[in-house]
Amino acid sequence: MSAATLELWQTEWCPASHRVRQRLTELGLTYTAHQVPVESGERAELEALTGQRTIPVLVIAGGEIVREEQAIMSYLEAHYDEPPGAESQRQKAAKARRKELEQACPKLAAATH
């Protein structure tokens, strides 16, 4: 499938948004990230576009809207082949997460080395 224009409505602090961003990166897809307000009651723009205030939401060129993490992951799996470098990307991301956790929690660092 040719790459469609993808827009991800999300926040940086949302774990589901993070996992979707990671998967988009693994797949080598270019997308536009739209930050939404922290408070769901302040997400009028998101609601006007998608009919809801919860995140993450992926909007595909042509107006198709995919809501919630599991549905987004299923959509990506059905429409995009995993490139050869995806596993390497996952490993690098896992290493970076582990390093971040070790820095935040020195006891964890001692237990993992």
Z-matrix of the N, CA and C atoms (Angstrom, degrees):
N
C 1 1.462
C 2 1.518 1 108.50
N 3 1.303 2 117.32 1 137.37
C 4 1.453 3 119.39 2 177.00
C 5 1.518 4 108.75 3 -72.03
N 6 1.316 5 114.67 4 152.94
C 7 1.462 6 119.71 5 -176.78
C 8 1.525 7 109.86 6 -68.22
N 9 1.307 8 115.90 7 124.06
C 10 1.458 9 121.74 8 176.17
C 11 1.520 10 108.27 9 -92.20
N 12 1.304 11 116.04 10 162.73
C 13 1.450 12 119.64 11 173.66
C 14 1.518 13 107.80 12 -71.72
N 15 1.322 14 116.38 13 125.64
C 16 1.456 15 121.94 14 -179.08
C 17 1.520 16 109.54 15 -117.72
N 18 1.320 17 115.70 16 137.14
C 19 1.459 18 122.02 17 175.73
C 20 1.516 19 107.86 18 -127.61
N 21 1.317 20 115.75 19 125.49
C 22 1.458 21 121.40 20 179.24
C 23 1.520 22 109.18 21 -108.52
N 24 1.319 23 115.49 22 120.87
C 25 1.463 24 122.33 23 175.40
C 26 1.516 25 106.11 24 -96.02
N 27 1.346 26 116.23 25 121.60
C 28 1.460 27 119.80 26 -167.80
C 29 1.529 28 111.56 27 -165.32
N 30 1.319 29 115.22 28 -179.90
C 31 1.468 30 121.75 29 169.32
C 32 1.524 31 107.31 30 -132.52
N 33 1.314 32 116.07 31 156.85
C 34 1.462 33 121.15 32 179.89
C 35 1.525 34 112.07 33 -69.48
N 36 1.319 35 118.45 34 -29.83
C 37 1.471 36 121.32 35 -175.29
C 38 1.525 37 113.13 36 -84.89
N 39 1.303 38 118.37 37 -10.47
C 40 1.467 39 122.52 38 -175.26
C 41 1.536 40 110.55 39 -80.62
N 42 1.345 41 118.51 40 119.16
C 43 1.472 42 120.35 41 179.98
C 44 1.532 43 113.43 42 -59.10
N 45 1.323 44 118.10 43 -38.69
C 46 1.465 45 120.74 44 179.03
C 47 1.527 46 110.41 45 -65.66
N 48 1.329 47 117.17 46 -41.61
C 49 1.465 48 120.97 47 176.92
C 50 1.527 49 110.30 48 -61.25
N 51 1.321 50 116.22 49 -41.26
C 52 1.469 51 121.15 50 179.05
C 53 1.533 52 110.51 51 -60.08
N 54 1.321 53 116.70 52 -46.15
C 55 1.467 54 120.04 53 -179.11
C 56 1.534 55 111.70 54 -64.40
N 57 1.317 56 116.86 55 -37.26
C 58 1.465 57 120.11 56 177.46
C 59 1.531 58 109.91 57 -67.60
N 60 1.334 59 117.98 58 -43.59
C 61 1.468 60 120.68 59 177.10
C 62 1.521 61 110.52 60 -59.23
N 63 1.331 62 116.11 61 -42.54
C 64 1.462 63 120.25 62 179.47
C 65 1.527 64 110.36 63 -60.84
N 66 1.316 65 117.37 64 -43.88
C 67 1.467 66 120.27 65 -179.01
C 68 1.527 67 111.24 66 -66.50
N 69 1.325 68 117.71 67 -40.52
C 70 1.458 69 120.94 68 176.28
C 71 1.529 70 110.13 69 -59.44
N 72 1.323 71 116.45 70 -40.82
C 73 1.466 72 121.20 71 177.82
C 74 1.523 73 111.10 72 -65.58
N 75 1.328 74 116.89 73 -45.24
C 76 1.470 75 120.77 74 177.95
C 77 1.528 76 111.26 75 -56.85
N 78 1.317 77 116.35 76 -37.76
C 79 1.458 78 121.34 77 -178.79
C 80 1.527 79 112.85 78 -80.72
N 81 1.333 80 116.08 79 -6.00
C 82 1.452 81 120.45 80 179.49
C 83 1.510 82 113.62 81 71.29
N 84 1.324 83 116.53 82 27.64
C 85 1.463 84 121.15 83 -177.02
C 86 1.525 85 111.19 84 -92.54
N 87 1.304 86 115.18 85 139.50
C 88 1.454 87 121.46 86 174.83
C 89 1.524 88 107.72 87 -91.13
N 90 1.314 89 115.87 88 136.62
C 91 1.465 90 119.92 89 -179.06
C 92 1.516 91 109.33 90 -149.12
N 93 1.307 92 114.87 91 161.83
C 94 1.458 93 121.77 92 174.12
C 95 1.515 94 107.76 93 -102.58
N 96 1.324 95 115.99 94 127.39
C 97 1.470 96 120.77 95 178.19
C 98 1.524 97 108.73 96 -98.16
N 99 1.328 98 114.91 97 128.13
C 100 1.465 99 121.32 98 175.53
C 101 1.524 100 107.60 99 -109.02
N 102 1.311 101 117.15 100 119.71
C 103 1.456 102 121.40 101 176.38
C 104 1.528 103 108.04 102 -78.65
N 105 1.312 104 116.09 103 134.65
C 106 1.458 105 120.04 104 177.05
C 107 1.522 106 108.93 105 -110.50
N 108 1.321 107 117.44 106 157.30
C 109 1.462 108 119.76 107 178.56
C 110 1.529 109 111.61 108 -60.06
N 111 1.316 110 115.03 109 151.77
C 112 1.465 111 121.20 110 179.83
C 113 1.523 112 110.73 111 -60.02
N 114 1.308 113 117.11 112 -46.84
C 115 1.460 114 121.83 113 -177.29
C 116 1.523 115 110.24 114 -80.37
N 117 1.322 116 117.02 115 124.42
C 118 1.468 117 120.21 116 -177.34
C 119 1.531 118 111.79 117 -60.79
N 120 1.322 119 117.30 118 -29.37
C 121 1.462 120 120.56 119 178.97
C 122 1.517 121 113.72 120 -66.63
N 123 1.335 122 116.92 121 -13.19
C 124 1.466 123 121.56 122 -178.96
C 125 1.528 124 112.29 123 -103.64
N 126 1.317 125 117.24 124 16.93
C 127 1.465 126 121.50 125 -175.07
C 128 1.527 127 112.25 126 -102.94
N 129 1.318 128 116.58 127 48.94
C 130 1.467 129 121.49 128 -177.10
C 131 1.531 130 111.74 129 -62.24
N 132 1.319 131 118.14 130 -40.03
C 133 1.465 132 120.95 131 -179.37
C 134 1.532 133 110.50 132 -63.30
N 135 1.329 134 116.94 133 -43.79
C 136 1.457 135 121.30 134 177.99
C 137 1.528 136 110.35 135 -62.98
N 138 1.314 137 116.35 136 -44.23
C 139 1.461 138 120.17 137 -179.31
C 140 1.533 139 111.49 138 -64.27
N 141 1.331 140 116.44 139 -39.87
C 142 1.464 141 119.61 140 179.51
C 143 1.530 142 111.02 141 -63.84
N 144 1.321 143 117.27 142 -35.35
C 145 1.454 144 121.40 143 -178.47
C 146 1.524 145 112.94 144 -80.62
N 147 1.340 146 116.53 145 -40.96
C 148 1.470 147 120.12 146 -169.91
C 149 1.517 148 114.85 147 -114.71
N 150 1.319 149 117.21 148 -12.36
C 151 1.461 150 119.83 149 -178.49
C 152 1.520 151 113.33 150 83.45
N 153 1.319 152 117.44 151 8.24
C 154 1.463 153 120.04 152 178.14
C 155 1.526 154 110.35 153 -149.02
N 156 1.328 155 115.04 154 169.67
C 157 1.462 156 120.90 155 -178.36
C 158 1.525 157 112.87 156 -115.71
N 159 1.331 158 117.69 157 -0.11
C 160 1.456 159 119.95 158 -177.97
C 161 1.532 160 110.15 159 -92.45
N 162 1.317 161 115.38 160 155.85
C 163 1.455 162 122.18 161 -178.38
C 164 1.519 163 109.73 162 -125.23
N 165 1.308 164 117.38 163 161.92
C 166 1.459 165 129.52 164 -0.73
C 167 1.525 166 112.26 165 -81.57
N 168 1.332 167 114.28 166 158.87
C 169 1.469 168 122.30 167 175.49
C 170 1.526 169 106.82 168 -135.00
N 171 1.326 170 116.06 169 132.38
C 172 1.456 171 121.70 170 176.49
C 173 1.521 172 108.09 171 -109.87
N 174 1.334 173 115.98 172 126.17
C 175 1.465 174 121.57 173 177.96
C 176 1.521 175 107.10 174 -110.37
N 177 1.314 176 115.39 175 124.71
C 178 1.459 177 122.36 176 -177.88
C 179 1.521 178 108.53 177 -100.58
N 180 1.325 179 116.51 178 148.86
C 181 1.469 180 121.00 179 177.60
C 182 1.520 181 109.23 180 -48.52
N 183 1.296 182 116.29 181 139.18
C 184 1.456 183 120.29 182 -177.60
C 185 1.518 184 111.75 183 95.32
N 186 1.345 185 116.33 184 -7.08
C 187 1.450 186 120.05 185 174.03
C 188 1.510 187 116.76 186 96.11
N 189 1.338 188 118.40 187 0.06
C 190 1.461 189 118.86 188 177.36
C 191 1.529 190 108.83 189 -64.18
N 192 1.334 191 115.97 190 135.32
C 193 1.465 192 122.16 191 -177.03
C 194 1.518 193 108.81 192 -119.34
N 195 1.338 194 115.01 193 127.63
C 196 1.460 195 120.75 194 177.95
C 197 1.525 196 106.34 195 -118.43
N 198 1.334 197 115.87 196 119.72
C 199 1.458 198 122.12 197 -173.90
C 200 1.527 199 110.67 198 -106.54
N 201 1.305 200 115.35 199 142.02
C 202 1.464 201 125.14 200 173.13
C 203 1.526 202 112.49 201 75.83
N 204 1.317 203 114.49 202 148.33
C 205 1.456 204 122.51 203 -171.73
C 206 1.526 205 114.06 204 -53.97
N 207 1.308 206 119.14 205 -52.66
C 208 1.458 207 120.62 206 -174.84
C 209 1.522 208 111.94 207 -62.20
N 210 1.319 209 116.93 208 -41.20
C 211 1.466 210 120.34 209 178.78
C 212 1.532 211 110.72 210 -65.96
N 213 1.326 212 116.73 211 -38.24
C 214 1.469 213 120.53 212 177.84
C 215 1.528 214 109.99 213 -64.26
N 216 1.331 215 116.56 214 -46.58
C 217 1.465 216 120.36 215 179.81
C 218 1.533 217 110.46 216 -60.73
N 219 1.323 218 117.70 217 -41.36
C 220 1.460 219 121.30 218 178.37
C 221 1.523 220 111.17 219 -64.00
N 222 1.322 221 116.43 220 -42.00
C 223 1.459 222 121.21 221 177.96
C 224 1.531 223 110.27 222 -60.06
N 225 1.329 224 116.32 223 -48.12
C 226 1.463 225 120.37 224 -178.55
C 227 1.528 226 110.88 225 -61.82
N 228 1.329 227 116.76 226 -41.96
C 229 1.461 228 120.74 227 179.45
C 230 1.528 229 111.35 228 -62.58
N 231 1.328 230 116.27 229 -38.91
C 232 1.465 231 120.61 230 -177.30
C 233 1.529 232 113.21 231 -75.52
N 234 1.330 233 117.65 232 -25.96
C 235 1.457 234 120.49 233 -171.75
C 236 1.523 235 115.70 234 -109.99
N 237 1.317 236 118.61 235 -13.32
C 238 1.461 237 120.88 236 -175.99
C 239 1.521 238 110.65 237 -133.70
N 240 1.324 239 115.22 238 133.56
C 241 1.457 240 120.62 239 175.50
C 242 1.531 241 108.96 240 -79.59
N 243 1.314 242 115.51 241 145.26
C 244 1.459 243 119.82 242 177.82
C 245 1.531 244 108.99 243 -76.63
N 246 1.326 245 117.66 244 125.62
C 247 1.463 246 119.97 245 -179.49
C 248 1.529 247 110.95 246 -75.70
N 249 1.328 248 116.97 247 163.41
C 250 1.464 249 120.51 248 -178.58
C 251 1.532 250 114.62 249 -56.38
N 252 1.315 251 119.18 250 -31.22
C 253 1.456 252 121.49 251 -176.47
C 254 1.522 253 115.00 252 -85.29
N 255 1.313 254 118.67 253 3.83
C 256 1.467 255 120.91 254 -174.72
C 257 1.529 256 112.16 255 -63.67
N 258 1.316 257 117.50 256 -43.63
C 259 1.466 258 120.01 257 -179.19
C 260 1.524 259 110.61 258 -64.32
N 261 1.303 260 117.16 259 -40.35
C 262 1.468 261 120.91 260 177.04
C 263 1.532 262 110.29 261 -61.06
N 264 1.317 263 116.28 262 -41.32
C 265 1.473 264 120.98 263 177.44
C 266 1.525 265 110.51 264 -61.61
N 267 1.333 266 117.55 265 -43.67
C 268 1.472 267 121.57 266 178.96
C 269 1.526 268 110.80 267 -61.05
N 270 1.334 269 116.23 268 -44.29
C 271 1.462 270 120.34 269 -179.50
C 272 1.516 271 111.60 270 -63.47
N 273 1.318 272 116.64 271 -42.85
C 274 1.463 273 120.44 272 179.22
C 275 1.533 274 110.92 273 -64.42
N 276 1.324 275 116.50 274 -41.20
C 277 1.468 276 120.41 275 178.42
C 278 1.528 277 110.65 276 -64.47
N 279 1.337 278 117.23 277 -40.70
C 280 1.464 279 120.74 278 178.98
C 281 1.530 280 110.74 279 -64.61
N 282 1.312 281 116.60 280 -40.27
C 283 1.472 282 120.83 281 178.00
C 284 1.532 283 110.52 282 -63.44
N 285 1.324 284 116.92 283 -42.68
C 286 1.466 285 121.02 284 178.89
C 287 1.531 286 110.89 285 -64.54
N 288 1.331 287 117.40 286 -40.86
C 289 1.473 288 120.55 287 177.93
C 290 1.522 289 110.63 288 -63.76
N 291 1.333 290 116.09 289 -43.06
C 292 1.459 291 120.74 290 179.90
C 293 1.533 292 110.19 291 -61.85
N 294 1.317 293 117.41 292 -43.70
C 295 1.462 294 121.64 293 179.08
C 296 1.527 295 110.60 294 -62.55
N 297 1.322 296 116.46 295 -42.87
C 298 1.466 297 120.88 296 178.68
C 299 1.536 298 110.89 297 -61.80
N 300 1.330 299 116.48 298 -43.37
C 301 1.467 300 120.47 299 178.12
C 302 1.525 301 111.67 300 -65.17
N 303 1.318 302 116.17 301 -40.58
C 304 1.463 303 119.69 302 179.09
C 305 1.523 304 111.62 303 -63.44
N 306 1.318 305 117.10 304 -37.92
C 307 1.458 306 120.75 305 177.47
C 308 1.521 307 111.40 306 -68.59
N 309 1.326 308 116.49 307 -35.18
C 310 1.463 309 120.72 308 179.98
C 311 1.522 310 111.71 309 -76.75
N 312 1.327 311 116.68 310 -26.77
C 313 1.460 312 120.67 311 -175.50
C 314 1.535 313 108.90 312 -136.33
N 315 1.322 314 117.62 313 90.59
C 316 1.473 315 120.86 314 -177.27
C 317 1.530 316 113.68 315 -55.52
N 318 1.336 317 119.24 316 -31.23
C 319 1.457 318 120.64 317 178.93
C 320 1.522 319 110.97 318 -64.99
N 321 1.326 320 116.92 319 -33.86
C 322 1.455 321 120.71 320 177.46
C 323 1.528 322 109.30 321 -65.95
N 324 1.317 323 117.07 322 -41.52
C 325 1.453 324 120.77 323 179.78
C 326 1.529 325 110.79 324 -58.72
N 327 1.316 326 117.31 325 -43.09
C 328 1.458 327 120.91 326 179.93
C 329 1.529 328 111.32 327 -65.17
N 330 1.301 329 117.25 328 -34.73
C 331 1.468 330 121.52 329 -178.63
C 332 1.524 331 112.78 330 -75.46
N 333 1.319 332 117.25 331 -24.49
C 334 1.474 333 119.87 332 -176.73
C 335 1.511 334 113.27 333 -96.76
N 336 1.317 335 118.07 334 -1.75
C 337 1.477 336 119.67 335 -179.98
C 338 1.500 337 111.35 336 -117.95
